[in-house]
Every structure is written in C-alpha cells, then in structure tokens.
Amino acid sequence: MTSTRWTRAILHLDMDAFFVNVHILDHPEDGDIPLVVGGQPDKRGVVASASYEAREFGIRSAMPTAKAKRL
C-alpha cells in the first residue's frame, strides 16, 4: 500500500449568516430582530449577511443594501 503525502489542503467553510451571528454573540438582546450586515446604502453597498428574521422580508446576501433598506 502506498501513501500520499499532502503538500497542501484547501478547506472551504460556508457559515450561514456568519457576520450576523458574530454580532448576536456580542449582543444577545438582538437575537430576535431582523439584522443585516453590509455596506453603506448610499455608496453601492451590498448585504454581506442577513439574519433569518431579515430573510422573511426578502433580504438576501449580495442584495444592494439600498434595496434591503427599502424592504
């Protein structure tokens, strides 16, 4: 039996609503309200992360924050 020695490993982790959940760890009182983390709406910002409560309003990652703010 031969063994292969790894010289490099690539790992991809996809953590749902990661930035929002980091905020909730620091501020547990915000856990039940719609939360969005993203860029400035007046500067072509986009949503980086949206809580499940915010998703109920149709807000999604990569959505322009100006549109998310209108929802």
Buried (B, 14 or more C-beta within 10 A) or exposed (E): EEEEEEEEEEEEEEEEBEBBBEBBEEEEEBBEEBBBBBBEBEEEBBBBBBBEBBBEEEBEBEBBBBBBBEE
